[in-house]
Amino acid sequence: MADLGDFHVSGILYYLLSTKANTSNMFENLSERLSQSLRQVSGKARLSEDNIKDALREVRKALLEADVALPVVKDFIERVRTRALGSEVSQSLSPGQAFLKIVQAELEVTLGESNQGLSISVTPPAIILMAGLQGAGKTTSVAKLARHLKESQKKSVMVVSADVYRPAAIQQLATLAEEVGVDFHPSDSDQKPLAIVEQALAAAKRSVTEVLIVDTAGRLAIDADMMNEISRLHAALKPAETLFVVDAMTGQDAANTAQAFNQQLPLTGVVLTKIDADTRGGAALSVASITGKPIKFLGVGEKTTALEPFHPDRLASRILGMGDIMSLIEEAEQKIDKRKANRLAKKIKRGKGFDLADFRDQLQQMNNMGGVGSMLDKMPGMSGLAQVAEQQAATKQFGQMEAIINSMTPKERRNPDILNGSRKRRITQGSGTQLQDLNRLLKQHKQMQKMMKKMKGGGMANMMRGLGAAGGGLPGGMGGMPGLPPKFK
């Protein structure tokens, strides 16, 4: 990541870790149960059929309680058992660690093995047909995907709604299209869905739009009318991608619904929504295996930025509490304001200090990266420290902190030591906060100032080493932060 995000991301992470919040993460229940099960064997100098059997019994229970489909669980356990009792483990110098690697590798196989992006290298416009049941987050996912294609792949995008049954659907997509800055092809509930998509396709060709995303009608359940309609749309459009959008919180029902849909329509992939609220993980672990179709994206929040390309290896790592540093790095490189980051880096290197205006930038950068929960969920060993925003109203607290800083004069932001009683009263009145809120902010700023001084010249690497040396005291016995790419070790 070079200088791009070292100081900004480091400061943010330090702030998050210093909150010591007790919170839950994506797939919290599954992650916690698997960690307990694997801990029984991870330190063993020798693995036997008996202790492997005990561990696998616990893993099996953890997966079933996470609402993973029974056939998927049986297949997973059998693959792990076969490999664990083979020479791969018995000849290893660290059998416990070898067993853990087998579990991680087989999780990746269950999740789909490799990231599969969109196949849209066709004569424009490449058409993406979005299908799914009502309430799965399909319309929002259309907007998220449009934004992803526009910002990450620099594609020109048009969206259209063929949902003539839900009165607010067309207007909702129009509003979201304006928010993300893509073209919206107007439609009306009096039109036929087939006529709508044919007109949208003609408009996309005229404007030489690269990608056309079609939102289709959802139903409360799969029915003949729904399938006939979407089959006609599919035949008329011949889409490059047909994605099924499904709510992860429905567990293995999500996989079963996707499978039933796939039998009627040639799906090319799945978008799992509401994954940030799914503490079980059953859908993610079942859907690819049951449908034979890859999960292509995860919806990880309500904002239009909350869409992640699906990487099975990274999710497996997160489920096992090992974090996902690579995704965190990629997010930083995409979403951090490079100009501000470089300016702060140069300022710190010159020994100019870290003032409250810089602190405010940190809070804004953190929001750009999805907030507290999204970041902590990707940190190795942070499985007990994610989703602070939902659990402890941290989003409100950060907004409050920003309001406090905005109520200060530029001079006060540069030098908070000049804040006396009357200045503090003016600031709290102007920001609608209490004196203890201001004092807490000043204390946290002091902590970050100290961290920035320690990091001078070493960036994130110094911070990571400091955290690892701080008593191995991070959750999961992180020690030297396993899971970090070599550039941070």
N, C-alpha and C positions, 0 to 999 in steps of 0.2 A: 504493500500500500504506500510505500515510500513516505514522503512528507504529507501526502494528501490528507489523511485523516488521523495521523498519529496523535496529535494533541487534542483534537476535538473528541475523537472516539475514546481515547484514554481517559480524559476528564469525565466524560459521561459515564463510562463504566465504573470509574472510581466512585462517582457519586452514587450510582445504583448499588454498588457493593457496600458502601458505607451506610446505606439505609437499613441494612440487616433486617429486611422485611421477611415475615414468615408467610409465604404465599404458595400457590400451586401453579403447575405448568401444564402445557398441552400433554395429554395422556398421563396425567399425574399418577392416577391409580396404577396403571400398567407399569409405568416407569419405576414406581416405588416397590411394587411387588416383585418385578424382575430383578431389581437391584438386590433385594433381600435374598432371593433365591440363589442368585449367582455368587453372592458374597460367601455362601456356604462352601463353595468349591474353589473360589478364585485364589485362595492362598494355599491350597493343598499341594504338597510336594509330589503326591501320587494320587491318581484317580482310579477308583475301582468301579465295578458295575453297580455296587451298592450305593456309594455316595453320588454317582451320576444319576442313579434311579431316583434318589431322594430329591435331588435338585430339579430333575425334569418333571417330577410330580408337582412340585411347586410352580414351575414355569407353566405347566399345563393348566393348573388352577388359575394362575394369573391371567392367562390368555382367555380362558372361558369366562372369567369374571369381567374381562374387558369387552365381552360380547363378540369375540372373534368366532366365526363360523366353525362348527365342530370338525368338518372335513379338513379345513385349513389347519386347525390345531393338530389333528392326528398326523397329517403329512409333515408338518413342521417338526413335531417331537420325534418322529421316526427318523427324519433326515439328521437331526442333531445327534440322536442316540447312535446312529450308525457311524457317523464321523467321530464322535467322542470316544467310542470304544476301539477305534482303529489306530493305526501306527502314527497318524498325524498328532495325536495327543500323547500316546505312550512314549514316544521317542523325543518329546519336547522337554527342554530344560525347565520350563515353567508350565506344567500341565494345566494348572488353574487358569492361567492367562490364555493358553491355547484353547481351552474350553470356551472362554468368553469370546474369543475371536470367531469360533465356530458359530456361536449363537448370533453374533452380529452378522456374520456372512449369510446365515440362513434367514435372518430377518430381512436382509436386503433382497434375497431371492423371493421371499414371500411378498415383499412390497413391489417387486417388479424389476429388480437388478440394475437397471440403468435409466437415466433421464432420457425421455423421448420428447423432443420439442415438436412444434407444429410443422406439418408438412405443407407449406404454403408456397413452395417454389414452383408455381404453375403460371400459366398465362393469366395476367390480371383481368378482372379481380379474382383473387383467391377467396372462395366462399367458406365461411365457418358457420355451420348450422348448430344452434344451441337448443338442446332438448332437456326435458326434466319435468318433474311433478311440481304442482303449485306449492309455493312456500319454501322451495329449496334454495332460493337466492339467485335464480336464473338471470333476471333482468340486471341485477347488480353485477353479476359475473360478466355479463356482456360488456358493461361499462369498464370493469376492471381489466378485462382482456384487451379492450380497445386502447385503454391507456398504456398497458404493457407493450402492445405492438407499436404504438406511436412513439413512446419514450425509449424503450429498450432496443427496438429493431428499426426505428425511424421509418415506419410504414405510414402511408396515408390510409385512413380508415373511415368507412361509412358504416353506420348501424341503422337497422330498421326493425320495427316491431310488427310481427304478424299475429300478435295476440289480440284478437278482436272480441274476446269474451270477458276479459277483465278491464273494466272501464278506465282504471287509472294506469294500466300498463304502458300504453303508448306515451302518455304525458310523462310518466316516470322516466322512461328511456330518453325522451327529449331533454328533460332536465339534466340527467346524468351525462348525456352526450355534450351538452353545453359546458358542464363542469369539467370534463376531461379534454375538451377541445377537439372533438372529432365531428365529422359531418353526420347529420341526422336526416334520414329520408322520411318525410311525413307520411303517415297513414291514418286511416279512419276506421272506426268500428263498424261502419256500414259497408266496408269493402270486403271482398273475399280474400282470405289469406294468400291464395295462389296469385291473384291479381297484384297484391301488394308486393310480393317478392319479385315478380316479373318486372314490375315498374322500377323497383329498387335496383335490380340487376342492370337494367337499361341505363339508369341514371349513373350507376357506378362506372359503367363502360364509357359513357359520355365524358365523365369527369376524370377518366383515367385513374380511378381510385384503385389502390393496390389490394386492399382487403375489405370485403363486405361481410359483416357479422349479422346474422339473422336470429332474432329472438322469437321463439315460437310459444304457443299457448301451453300452459301447464294444466294439469287436472289433479284432483285429489287422489286419484288412483288411475292406473293404466286401464284404458277402455278401448273398445273397437273404433269409436269415432275419432278419438285422439290419434290412434296409430294410423288410421286411414289417411287422416289429414296430413300428418307429418311425413308419411310415406310419399304422398303426392308432391309435397314440397321438396323432398329429397330427390325425387325423380326429375323434377323440373330444374332444380338448381345444380345437381351433380356436385355437391360440395367437396372441397379438398379435405375438410375436417368435419366430422359430426361428433360433437362433444355432449356427453350426458352429464348434467349438473345434478349433484345429489348431496343431501344434507348428511354430514358425517355423524351427527348426533343420533341418527336413527340406527346406528350400530350395524349389525350384520344384515338388517333389513335394507340398508343402503346397497349392499352388494347384491342381494336378491332382486331388488327393484332394477338395478342396472343390468343384471343378467336377463330379466324378463324383457326389458326394453331392447337389449342387444339381439334377442331372438327375432324381433320384429323389424329392426332397423340396423344397418351396418355401421355400428359405432366405431370411431377411431380412437377414442380416449374418454377419460372421465375427469371432471372437475369436482373435487371434494370441497364443499363449503362448510363454514362454521367450525373449522378444524381447531380454532383457538379455544373454543368452548368445550371441546370433546376431551374429557379427562379419561375416557376409556380406551379409545383407539381401535375398536373393533372394525369400523368401516375401513380405515386405512389398511389394516392387515388382512381384510377379507376381499375387498373389491377387485383388486388386480388378479388375485388367484382364482376367484370364482368366475369372473367375466372373461379372463384372458385378454383384457384390454388394459393398456397402461393408464395410470393416473398421470395426468399431464400438468395439472395445477392444483394448488391448495388455496382456498380462501381463508385468510387468517385474521379477518376483522371486517368491520363495516365500511371503512374508508375505501375509496376507489384505488388507493395505492396498495391495499392489503391483498395482494395476489402474489404467490410465490411459485416459480417453476418447481416441479416435484423432483427431488433427488432422493431415491430410495436409500442410498448409502448415508446421506446426511440425516434423514429421518430416523433410520435405525440407530444412528449414533445418539440422537436426541432422546429416543425412547430408552436407551440404556444409560442415560444421564451423562453422556460424554460431550454434549454440546454440539454446536455446528458453527465453528469459527469461520469456515469458508463462506457460508451464506452471510454471516455478519460482515465480513470483509467486502463481499460483493455489494451488499446494501450500502455500506459506507461509501464505496467508490461511486455508486450511482446517485446517492441522495445527499451526500454532504456538499455544502457550498464550498467549492474549491478555492474561490477567491478568499473567503473568510478564513478557511482552514490554513491556507498558506500564510496569510497575514498574521494569524495567531502563532503559527509555528516560528516564523521569523522573529516575532516579538518576544516569545519565550526564550529563544536561543540568544537573543541580545540581552537577556536578563531584565526585561522591562516589566515583568510581573504579569499578573492575571487579575484584571479588574472585574467589576460587576457587569459591565457591558459584555465582556467576554463570557461571563457566567450565563447571562441571558441568551447569548448565541448558543451556548451548550444546550440549554433547555429546548430551544427551537430546533436544533439539529436532532435532538433525541426524538422529538415529535415527528420529524421528517422520516425517521427510521422506524416508525411504528410504535413508539412509546416504550415504556419500561418492560412490559411483559414480553414483547417481541424480541427485545435485545437480550434480556436475561435468559430466555428460553434457549438461546443459541450459545450461551457460555458454558464451557465444560464444568460439570459439577454443580451447576446452578439450578438443578431440577427442583429445589425447594424454594427458589427465589423468583419465580416468574409471575407475570400477570398482576403486578402491584396495582396497576391502574384500576382493575376491577375489584380487587380485594381491599385496598386501603385508600381509595379515592385519590390516588397519586396524581392523576390527570388534573383534578381540581387544584391540588396543592401546587403543581407546577405552573398552572395559570395564575394562581395567587402570587407565586414568587415573581413571575414576569411582571405582574401588575405593580408589585412593590418596587422593582427596579425601574420601571417606566415612570414611577412617581418621583424619582430622584432627579436632581440636576446632573448634567454631564460631569461637573466637578465632583459631586458626591459619588458618582459611579466610579470615577477614577481613583478616588481616595476616600473610602468609607470610614476611615478613622476620624474624619471631621464631624461625623454624625453625633450631635449632642441631643439633649432632651427635646428642644423645640423643633429641630430638624426631623427627629423621629416622629414627633406628633404630626407634623405636616405630611410626612410620607404615608403614615398609616391612615390618616384621614383621607388623603388623596386616593389611596388604593383600596379603601374599605376593609382594612385588615386590623389586627391587634398588634400591640407592641411585642408580644411573644413570637408572633409570626415573623416580624422583622428581625428580631434577635436570633431566631433559629436560622434564618437565611444568612445572616452575617457570619454565624458560626460555621455553616456549611461552606461558605465562600472561603473562609480561612483554611478549612481542611483541604479544599481543592487547590488553594495557593501553594500549600506545602507540597502536595503531590506534584504539581507542575514544576516546582523547583527540583524535586528529585528526578523528574523525567528529563530535565534539560540535557539535550544531546543524545538521549537514548530512546525517546518516544515510547511507543507501546511496549516494546520488548522489556524495558526497565520496569514498567508497571507490572507486567505479567510475572517477571521474576520476583518482584517484591511481594506480590500476592501469594505466589507459590511458596515463598520462604516464610511467610507470616504464620508459621506454625502448622503447615499442612492443614491449616484450620478451616479450610473451605469445605463445604459439603462434599461427601463422597471421598474424602481423603485425597484431594486433588494433587497435593504435593507440587510437582513441577509442571502442573497444568497439562496432562496428557490430552492429545487431540489438537494441540496447537500446531500449525504448519511450521516447518523448519525456520522460516524467517523470523518467527517470534520466540524461538527457543534459545 
